[in-house]
Amino acid sequence: MSDALVRSIATDEGGPIVAVTRAVLLAALLAIFVSRACFGGGASSSAGASSAQRPDPNTPYTRAQVATHDSEDDLWVVIDGKVYDLTEYVHEHPGGSEAIAKNAGKDATVGFKGPQHPSRVFDIVEDYRVGTLAPG
């Protein structure tokens, strides 16, 4: 590099130190945004929705109503008598979407309670709760 080019880079708006600092800050902000979108439930999921948009977790649903949500594009399951909308989560599932999709529209209690899930999963799933299974 010529001396003139080095001097112009070093004196231009703070030089390479400022440029690197800006790049690091931008990368940090991008990482925060991506982690919130991936792990905070995203803007379109029930986990990321405001309380005004979230369904009442005590809304009763019949087995027939849950059964209509039986595809990866509209996926509800029942776990311990509670109804969960996992549509926004199914493709993020570490075990693959098929692990959840095979129980779409049905009771998934047995599969959910297997040894493959760490205890924190039981708290995380509550963010996707849309109701309870109606008696009968």
N, C-alpha and C positions, 0 to 999 in steps of 0.2 A: 504494500500500500504506500502511496506517496505521502510525504509529510503534510502536504496541503490538504489531502483527503482526511487524514487522521485529525488534523486541527479542526477541520470543518465539522466532523462528527462529534468531537469532544466539546465543541463550543455551541453546538446547535441545540437550543432549548434544553440545556442541562446534560446533553450528551448521552452516551450509552448507559450510564447508571440510571438516569431517569427513564429511558426507554425500557430497560430491563425491569425496573420497579413497576412501571405501568403494565408490562406483560404479566408479571407475577400477580399483581392485584386483579387483573382481568381473569387470569386463570383461576384464582381463588374464588372470585364471584361466580364464575361459570360452574365450578365444582359444587358450590353451595346450591345453586339453582338446580343442577342435575340431581344432587342427592335428595333434595326436597321433592323433586318430581318423582324419583324412583322409590324413595323410602318413606316419604311423607304422605303417600297416597295419591299424589298428582292432583291436578286441578279438576279433573272430571270424575274422580272417584268419590264414593261416600266418605272415605277416610279424610279427604282433603276438603270436603264441602263444609260450608258454614252450618251452624246449628239450625238456621232457618231453612236450609235445603235438605238437611238430613231427615230421613224418615224416622218416625217414632219407633224406637226399638221394641215397643210393646204392642205394635199393631199385629193383630192375629191374622194368620194366613192358613187356609186349608191345605191339605196335602195336594188336592187337585190344582190349586192356584200355584203352589210351588212347582208342581210338575210341568207347568207351561214354560218355565224358565230352564230349558234343558239343552242349551247349546253353548258353545264357547263365546258366542256373541251376546248371550243373555243367560247367565249361569247363576242359579240359586241352589243352595244346599241347606239341609237341616242338620244341625249338630246339637245334641242334647235338648231337643225341643225348641231351639232358637233358629231363626231363619236368617241366612247370610247371603248377600248379593256379592259374589266373587268375580263378577264380570270383568272388572278393571284389574283384578289381581291374577287371574288364571294364567296369563302368559308370563308373569313374573315368578311363578312358583318354581323354586329350585329343583323340585323333582319332575318338572315338565308339566305342561298343561294337561296331558292325558291323565295324570294322577288325580286331578280334580274333576276333569270333564267326565270321567267314567261314572261319577255320582251326580251329575247335573240333574237338577229337578228332583232329587231323591234324598234320603237320609244318608249322611256321610259320617255319622258318629263313629262307627267302628274303624273306618280307615283313618279318620282324623286323630283318633286317640292312640295310634300306633307309636312304637318306640322311635320312629324317624323324626318326630317333632320335638324340638327343645321346648322347655316350659314357657318361654316368652311368647310362643306362637298362640297360646291360649289367650293372652292379653291382646295381641295384635289383631286377631280375628274379630274381636269385638268392634273394631273400627268399621267393619263391613256388615254389621248386624242391621237388618231392616225390620225385624219383627219376631214374633213367636209362632209356634205351631198351634193352631186352634184346636181345642179339644174335639175329639170325635173323629 
